């Protein structure tokens, strides 16, 4: 079983909205999968040309095997007492007694399969038998002459290991499988990049699978939305709802409405509201290429509600051709483009920037306000208009707070700024309105004078215990409501975190008879976030004092309003100061939409049954309201059948977002995706991608963690994947496939390693060193990621770095070297490696790295004197140092937040940070290795398929 910890929530709690996930577990009798492997072999006709691999030496099989449920093998290891160093050698022979494999700490470990098996990897095409029908189901047929099955015999490990690799107990498979021969996610990503990088993908109805989200290529919109805006979990929808349920693959889409187009792509076309064709008069769906024209263009059919709408005479144009398209199709983006934008005539107030600085006694004693005010001033003076010709005219407001609120009147009529002190904070009333928000170009000098005085304020006693983070948020809401505008609020907080004395006792896990999840926000936080959403106020909180233990977690309000939480340790070190400066600038300069309202339309034979992401759920899953959003904000939409779909008409998904820009312009973005439908069950598997399914499952499970026990979520995820692979094996693979062959859909080869990484993530499986604050922060950070960033988080890049780069060398740049598998077996003692993820950045240094490499990169020649932990690479005048720092900067520009760089030496105590990133190995929190997880999934899927 997964190792339980004190931080793990195992009791459900009701959370309003559509974030629940109820998947019924299949009731099966207990089953021991191991004996079936004693008869596995490849027949003569099925044996691929490969090298025979011998299993590890093992003890004789025991007559008493541990028994587990067929769909719920508790294959996670017990939590280790201490971290195991990757660099230590271990005995490669099997121990006489091993750790329990089935949840009982003292149970006997299941024996390894006794006979040596021939195994190999590769593709084994086979024709599908159309006679493999499904009992008590409609007679689905399989397309003839298809060869898309990835069939791999289970590879068992040789007893002799490569001496150059680092032997690690975390990389060893309990069942003798060779992890290096299992399907590789790094190889899948590299193959997709080789196929699509630098090329043009045409997105149109009926087009093939798009490139992976981790592949950078140019997308040409020809009637279907770009996958960077809207990506479907399957690009071929089953016609029948029974087929969709049988496949156990999710039906839905991932929407990133404000995604930034890749370099080289044209911006979205924009049409004015008056000149744009009106959409459906029945359901309100905007005009799109999915509409069908009738009566020579006088009416059109809406696929989302099935109704006909008349075309106003001002916009009438005849149709032509067999398909009946309008003659002006090519000049109207709403008729020819899958994504376009409508500019409305109405206009809101321009957005504003509010700054709130904590000046309590603890903040003034911290000594960091000088740096904070200086960085704020530098940022404001550098802000320019979009054309870059003059200083930005964004309206700015400034306030300071302790137990009271200090507002500043920055009116031009005043000779100097006036401070307005508000002591009655319960019933907040603004003394003035004019002068609280002034154009930056007019008040930059006044703001500078106030910022210079803040560090020299006199502390008014020790009032740190009564400083509430909600106070500046409520004040900012009062200002925005009084002036009827939206914007960003930046709060720089130092005092100990509290949520308010009158609600603090009811917001935690204790002090209440009702069980609660640790991820559940308090009622005060939800109420405050709702007010921010209504006003379009995005909260960004900079916590300047390290407060990881104790106190309330302040991140609920920022993340529920489209903002973020940033934490620092009093800005004492140079790296913390650089990170603060980068985070501050990125927060202000990121393109943001305000007061966003998202509507989701689907074909009339489908319906939206769930929507998952960082937002406050509303009464309908097809309607979402956000305070702010940026180019990373991604929502997961889950669909279900209401009746059978027509194969000839297909299915359509439309995501419509109405929002306000920084200048107050009201705009509507329309993204439409048309999908094929098929009665063949195989087509559903052929048109899915592992990264999309990973993101779908991640957002669904992380939202369900608000109300569901974590162990149930992990087990249901494993059940879904096992049943999906069993369905594919039974109904979509060749009848001649033996039980010893691993059968995976071609584009889902990386799904097991992704799912295993998700199951053992710190959010769903906490470790002994996982604090509640860290898990809360991690959950929100991952929920705010898009598809490509999510895939990189659960399977980071492991890049080998060159040991030297001379002027005359012809070595490839480090950024072009292929990524390795995320396993300790990929690390060599004489190598240098970079691990890059959205939230992690590490350099691993082997103990045998040449001295000249250490000198060129770290300015030290001795491995023992090399500092480990959080560090900054020195700017040395060497080709190696320049190239690696350039690579790190390039990778850092592709992630949504600033990362700390860690240097990890082989055998050092910091290696646990690296072990968390090596997702194919056993993780420090007790998560199973990729090989062991795949073993159980394969055995149970074989059993279900028989």
Phi, psi and omega in degrees: 000159174297137183291122180281149175225171182291336183277352187274131178268125182240011182241135182284156177215137184288130178230123184295143178128198185240041183259004180285159179217104181249108178238119183287131178283139178288128181279113180231155176282154179302142187217136176258110187285344191292319183301331181297335181281349180282353179239013182280136175198160178265128176292166182301322183282343184257354185282116178282155176292113183200174178272133178289132179251131180268142177286165176297153173297136183222159176289162179298148182299140177276149179280349181241101179266149173290141185253141177219162175296143187296329183254359183227057177289119180282085189264006178284145177284157171291154182297131179287152178287331178210163181287140178266126182288137180291334186275350183279143178278146178228159178289125184281344176286156182289139177290159180291327175228134182243168179294150182299137181263344187235039167091339179267123186297333183250010180283158179285137179287140179295142182286156174284156178298134188281318184280144174292137181247143172279136182214166178186170180241162177138179180270138179233082183297144178209144178282145185269134179279122181286355181271359179280087185265166185255126182293138178057031177227160174304155187279078176288142178247157181257139179299137180286158173057044177252135176231089182224015183271127172270112185239114183232130174290145182296121184275124176260150192279141174288150180288340180260130182257158177288125185289342181280340182272159182272114176290130182221133177297335180288339180269347184284142175268136180293338185252015174079013179282148178269108183298333183291341182260003177279160178307136187250125175292323178298322179291321178299316180296318181293321178295319179293322178293321178296329182279324191243339187297129181082000181252178183250126174257126180268116181263106181214163178302130181085005180288158179291182179303137179287166174299159178297158180294338179274359180258130179266117177209172181267129180254127177254118183277116176233047176113348176238140182298146177297144178297343176289338176265316187215120183231126183270148176292333174214130181269012171217107187274136175298139179293321183260142175294331178294323178293320178296320178291323181293324181290336182060023173261138182291146176248116183180197183207157175247120184248125173238081192298328185253027182299146178275126178298148180292163180299134180096349179270150178285146176293164181296137176291146183237135175233146180286153185299319182290329182271351184274143177295136179287149181274203184293130179280350182268306184258346179088006179293131180295164179296142181201167180296346180284347179291140180254130186268141181224165176054048177058031176093005181279335180222160176222151182261130180266120180286349184272335177232349179077019181254160176260141179233143178279149178263126177303147184296334180294333185251012183286137171215142181289166177254163181214162176080171180293324182283348177070047179268152180290151183290338180262022184300317187287342182258000178246116180296331181289346178257339186241349185244140175286337179226132176204174184229141178250128177264118184275158179284328179288153184220133176271175175293145176301150182287161185233168177235118180250135180241128179234122185242129177285122178239031177291174182299319180293326178290318180291328177283342184293333177079012183252358182292333175301312181294318182298310181294324178294317179294322177297316180295316179299321180293314183296321180290338181268351180291132180237164173290171182298326179281349178074009185276332184212174180292148183300144178256021177298141179279136186234141174232151184227137175214154170236160184205149164228252169273354178235172178249133176244109176265158183232123177275113185254026183299146179291336182288343181271144179288332177207159182297146177252134176269131178245114184264128178247114181264333180271092186267349180290309177250086190287126177232129180281129180289324179220167175242317180290137178094349178283331177232116184229148179301137184300321181295339181264338188240015184297324179290321179294319179296321179299318180294323178291317181297328178289334182273337186300315182295342182257016175299150176270126179294132181266069181076179179268086183252022184296333182288344183250017180266114183254137180293335181290339185299309178294332178292316178296322178294317179297320178297321178297320179292315181294322178292323180293326182257003175054057180216170178237172180168192179254142175243122177253116182250126179250100192248141181234323186298159176305143189277127173223164182248005184113129188295327186279348180237354187295324185290337182260004185259355182261191180280338184247171181080013180215145179282344183267130181292143182224154176274149179291341180274354185286125175287155180286162179298323178296317180295318180294317180297317180293321179294323178297320178296320178295322179295316180298326183267348183076041182251115176265124185261128175239118187251123176253104178270114189269357177237139183288116183223062184279337183245129178081161180081169180277147176278124188268011189274351184297311182295313178302312185287329177286349178251013179086006179265207182203168178241129179237133183238142181218163180255073178058016177053041184279320183271162180294323181292322176297321180291320177294321179295321178297316180297318180292316179297319181296314181293319180294323180296318184283322188271350180294132178294129189226144170256145185239152179049056184273137175235119185250129176240139183241123178244138178226166179306150187297342178269003175238166173212155177277119181252356179189150176218131189231140179164191179269087177200168178270118184299144177252190182291336182234134179290346180269004178229122183231137178241131181234143175290308177216160173205157180232193184289349178265340186299120183231134177248145176254127181248129178252135184241161174212158181281142168255331173203178184291140176274153178273129183295325183283328182276331181077195180229157182221143176231133180228129177245120184243126181234122174255128185209171177250138176273178180300329180273000180095357179296132177268124185230158175230123176260134182239123177237122183237136180230122177256130186239151174282158173237149183211142173279352182276127179295328182296325182298328178297317179289327183289341186245030174245154177233141186296320182296323178293317178295323177300313181296320178299308181297322182298310182292325180292315181290320181293329174284322179292340179296345176294334189224356184242147173298141185294324180296321178297320180296317180296318181291321180292325176297315178297320180298316181299314182293319180297315180292326177295316179290327176294319177297316179296319181294320185282318190251347187236355181251169182292145179291342182273001179290129181279163182291345179274358182263135176276118184248118179228145171299151188301318184266008177242024179298326182271000184298315181300320181290325176294314183294320178296320178296322178292319182298322184260019176293158184298335180289316184268337180223086184290148176260179181294330182262011180270115177275159180297319179298319180296319180290321176298317179295316181296318179301313182291322179297318181289322179297334181272001183274154173274187188293311182296319179292323178296316179298320179289332178289317182274349172215086185294163174283131174242101188251128172285136181256147178291151179272345177197149176222096177270174180292325185267358183285150178251022182293150178292149173301149185298332181288344182263355179289141181293145179287152180257170176292143181281076181211151178295338178292343178277349185266134177248143181301334180264016185248167179233129188225147178244126176251121185232124173224172180300332183241003184219144178212113184226148170242119179261129183246119177287157184289343182253020178295134181302150182295325181293332176291318178297323180292315183290333184256320186245356180064036174214146182256356185247127181295321183292331180271359179289122180289143177244167183100198180294129184205180177226130181294133177291146179276089182262153180270068177220152181297323180294313180297317181296316183292320181289320176295325176294320178296317180296319178296321180293318178291325180291331179289347182262359182250155187280349183220164180280135184249154172271139176268126178247135171256122183243121177267150178298130180082004183274161179292342179283359184293344177297326176298325176287321182298330177294334181270342179275080193286346177279347180263173172294132186269158181299336181273008176099005180289147182288158175284162179300318182296316180292321178297314181296326178301310182292319179298318181295312182298316182288326176292324176296317181296318179292328182283342183279000000 
